[in-house]
Amino acid sequence: MKANRFRKVLAEGGVPVGHMIMEFGTRGIARILETAGLDFVVLDMEHTSFDMERVADLLSWFKATDITPFVRVPQNLYHFLARAMDAGALGVMVGNVETAEQARAIVNAVKYAPIGSRGVGLGMAHTDYVVPEPELYFRMANENTTVICQIESQQGVFNAEAIAGVSGVDVLWVGHFDLSQSLGIPGRFQDPRFVEALRSVLQAARYNRKAAAVQPPNMELAAQWLRLGFNVVSCGTDILVYRNALQKEVADVRDLAREGHSLSFAADQAYEAG
């Protein structure tokens, strides 16, 4: 079974750093991200056109790296959760978890008995197409599977401690935009009400010895949220990172072009004057 680098970094007291794939579901993306030194990746099915076949391909490619792959499923439904695990995911993310009952349903779908009721299908992608020794495999799979519950609403914040208290839940991940919208302050991440909500989620995670994750939209907020106590950070989405980097490159090239044009014009003027 593929090692879970995400869990290893956490166990060693580090901060796992990841990235979310929403657009660039290509055969090369796994190796590209490996060169960046990532610990984990989230393959998003909630807000993208990725289907399970595309996700299965991506999981296979990530298996050739030491990056830990998670899948954000479209809904908290057994057939999404269990299929993601059978395709080779090492964990799942579910958006807008608002109750402990919802969290228990997630754990139940992705963990084998006696913890959950995930169906058994051995000899497939998640076992590298071999049939492992069942007892050992089930124990290792349950220990290696990561469950990420997104807190994205006022109700989720209110019930954060109960959600974090569910056995088998590993991470509370604040969906910052959804949460700010739920609070009636969309995009106002410095608002005291938003900051207080972050503190509530962090307190719930700490009390239950669970990780607290976030995907800051910029480095300023990354610094603030790390100082608050978040210990899992995703470096944006592929769309955001690519667009921001390209915008800067384009602006820099245009600045150089304008500078070069000005120098050339000045040289021409000097030549004509001389």
C-alpha positions in Angstrom: 0.0 0.0 0.0 1.2 3.5 -0.9 2.6 5.4 2.1 0.6 8.4 3.3 3.1 11.3 3.3 0.5 13.6 4.5 0.0 11.6 7.7 3.8 11.2 8.1 4.5 14.9 8.0 1.7 15.6 10.6 3.0 12.8 12.9 6.4 14.4 12.8 5.0 17.8 13.8 5.3 19.4 10.4 2.9 21.3 8.3 1.8 19.3 5.2 1.7 21.6 2.1 -0.6 20.7 -0.8 -2.4 21.9 -3.9 -5.9 21.5 -5.4 -6.3 20.3 -9.0 -9.4 21.6 -10.7 -8.4 22.1 -14.4 -5.1 20.5 -15.3 -6.0 16.8 -15.1 -3.2 15.8 -17.4 -0.9 12.8 -17.5 2.0 15.0 -16.6 0.6 16.9 -13.6 1.7 14.3 -11.0 5.3 14.5 -12.0 5.1 18.3 -12.3 3.8 18.7 -8.8 6.3 16.2 -7.5 9.1 18.5 -8.6 7.5 21.3 -6.5 7.9 19.2 -3.4 4.2 18.9 -2.4 3.1 16.6 0.4 -0.5 16.1 -0.8 -2.9 17.0 -3.6 -6.7 17.3 -3.7 -8.5 16.2 -6.9 -11.6 18.2 -7.0 -14.9 16.7 -8.3 -17.2 19.2 -6.6 -16.6 22.2 -8.8 -15.1 20.6 -11.9 -16.0 18.5 -14.8 -13.8 15.6 -13.7 -15.6 12.3 -13.7 -14.5 9.2 -11.9 -12.6 7.8 -14.9 -10.5 11.0 -15.1 -9.9 10.9 -11.3 -8.9 7.2 -11.5 -6.3 8.1 -14.1 -4.9 10.9 -12.0 -4.8 8.7 -8.9 -2.8 6.1 -10.9 -0.3 8.8 -12.0 0.0 10.1 -8.5 0.7 6.6 -7.3 4.1 6.9 -9.2 5.0 9.8 -6.9 5.2 10.1 -3.1 2.5 12.8 -3.1 -0.6 11.7 -1.1 -3.7 12.0 -3.3 -7.1 12.9 -1.9 -10.4 13.3 -3.7 -13.0 16.0 -3.0 -16.2 14.2 -3.9 -19.3 16.0 -5.3 -21.6 14.9 -2.4 -21.5 13.0 0.9 -22.8 9.8 -0.8 -21.4 6.3 -0.4 -21.0 5.6 -4.1 -18.8 8.7 -4.5 -16.7 8.1 -1.4 -16.2 4.3 -1.8 -15.4 4.5 -5.5 -12.8 7.2 -4.9 -11.1 4.9 -2.3 -11.3 1.9 -4.6 -9.7 3.9 -7.4 -6.7 4.5 -5.1 -7.3 7.7 -3.1 -5.7 7.7 0.3 -8.5 9.9 1.6 -11.5 12.0 0.9 -12.7 15.5 1.3 -16.4 16.4 1.7 -17.7 19.9 1.4 -20.0 21.7 3.8 -20.1 19.1 6.6 -22.5 20.5 9.2 -23.2 17.7 11.7 -21.5 14.8 13.4 -24.0 12.5 11.8 -22.8 13.6 8.3 -19.2 13.1 9.5 -20.0 9.6 10.7 -21.5 8.7 7.3 -18.3 9.7 5.6 -16.2 7.6 8.0 -18.6 4.7 7.5 -18.2 4.8 3.7 -14.4 4.9 3.6 -13.4 2.7 6.5 -13.7 -1.1 6.6 -15.3 -3.0 9.5 -15.2 -2.8 12.4 -14.8 1.0 12.0 -17.1 1.4 9.0 -18.9 -0.6 6.4 -16.9 0.0 3.2 -17.6 -2.7 0.7 -14.7 -5.2 0.0 -13.4 -5.4 -3.5 -9.8 -6.6 -3.5 -7.4 -7.1 -6.4 -8.3 -3.7 -7.9 -6.5 -0.4 -8.3 -6.3 0.4 -4.5 -4.5 -2.9 -3.9 -2.3 -2.6 -7.0 -4.3 -5.4 -8.7 -3.2 -8.1 -6.3 -5.2 -9.7 -3.5 -3.5 -8.8 -0.2 -3.7 -10.7 3.1 -7.2 -9.5 4.2 -6.8 -8.9 7.9 -3.5 -7.0 7.6 -4.8 -5.0 4.6 -8.0 -3.9 6.3 -6.1 -2.8 9.4 -3.5 -0.9 7.3 -6.2 0.7 5.0 -8.2 2.0 8.0 -5.0 3.5 9.6 -3.9 5.0 6.3 -7.2 6.6 5.2 -7.6 10.3 5.8 -11.0 11.9 6.3 -11.3 15.7 5.7 -14.5 17.5 6.6 -14.9 21.0 5.2 -16.4 23.5 7.6 -18.1 26.0 5.3 -21.2 27.4 7.1 -22.3 28.9 10.4 -23.9 25.6 11.3 -20.6 23.8 10.6 -18.8 26.2 12.9 -21.4 25.7 15.6 -21.0 21.9 15.4 -17.3 21.9 14.7 -16.4 20.3 18.0 -18.9 17.5 17.5 -17.7 16.9 14.0 -14.0 16.8 15.1 -15.0 14.4 17.9 -16.1 11.8 15.5 -13.7 8.9 15.5 -12.1 8.5 12.1 -12.3 12.2 11.2 -8.8 13.5 10.7 -9.0 17.1 9.5 -11.3 20.1 9.7 -10.7 22.2 6.6 -12.2 25.7 6.5 -13.7 26.6 3.1 -13.0 30.3 3.5 -15.2 31.7 0.8 -18.2 29.6 1.5 -17.9 30.3 5.2 -17.6 34.1 4.7 -20.7 34.0 2.5 -22.6 32.0 5.1 -21.7 34.6 7.7 -23.0 37.4 5.4 -19.6 38.9 4.8 -18.5 37.3 1.5 -14.7 37.7 0.9 -14.2 39.8 4.0 -11.5 37.6 5.6 -10.3 40.3 8.0 -13.8 40.8 9.5 -13.8 40.0 13.2 -16.7 37.7 12.7 -14.8 35.6 10.2 -11.7 35.5 12.3 -13.7 34.4 15.3 -15.2 31.6 13.2 -11.7 30.5 12.3 -10.7 30.5 16.0 -13.8 28.3 16.8 -12.8 25.7 14.2 -9.2 25.7 15.4 -10.3 25.3 19.0 -12.5 22.3 18.0 -9.6 20.7 16.1 -7.1 21.2 18.9 -9.4 19.9 21.6 -10.0 16.7 19.7 -6.3 16.5 18.4 -7.3 16.8 14.8 -5.6 18.8 12.1 -6.9 22.2 10.9 -6.5 23.0 7.2 -7.1 26.0 5.0 -6.4 27.1 1.4 -5.4 30.8 1.7 -5.8 32.9 -1.5 -2.6 34.8 -0.9 0.6 34.8 1.1 -0.6 37.5 3.5 -3.5 35.4 4.6 -1.4 32.3 4.6 0.9 34.0 7.2 -2.0 35.2 9.3 -3.8 31.8 9.3 -0.6 29.9 10.1 -0.1 32.2 13.0 -3.6 31.5 14.2 -2.7 27.8 14.3 -3.7 26.1 11.1 -1.3 23.2 10.5 -2.3 22.0 7.0 -2.0 24.5 4.1 -3.0 24.1 0.4 -1.2 26.4 -2.0 -4.3 27.4 -4.0 -5.8 25.7 -7.1 -4.0 25.0 -10.3 -6.1 27.7 -12.0 -5.2 30.4 -9.5 -1.5 29.5 -9.4 -1.2 29.4 -13.2 -3.2 32.6 -13.8 -1.3 34.6 -11.2 2.1 33.4 -12.4 1.2 34.1 -16.0 -0.2 37.5 -15.3 3.0 38.5 -13.5 5.1 37.1 -16.4 3.1 39.0 -19.0 3.3 42.2 -17.0 7.1 41.8 -16.5 7.6 41.2 -20.2 5.5 44.2 -21.2 7.5 46.4 -18.7 10.8 45.1 -20.3 9.4 45.7 -23.8 8.4 49.3 -22.9 11.8 49.9 -21.3 13.6 48.5 -24.4 11.5 50.6 -26.7 12.3 53.7 -24.7 16.0 52.9 -24.7 15.9 52.2 -28.5 14.0 55.4 -29.1 16.5 57.4 -27.0 19.4 55.9 -28.9 17.8 56.7 -32.2 17.3 60.3 -31.1 20.9 60.6 -29.9 22.2 59.1 -33.2 20.1 61.5 -35.3 21.2 64.5 -33.1 24.9 63.5 -33.3 
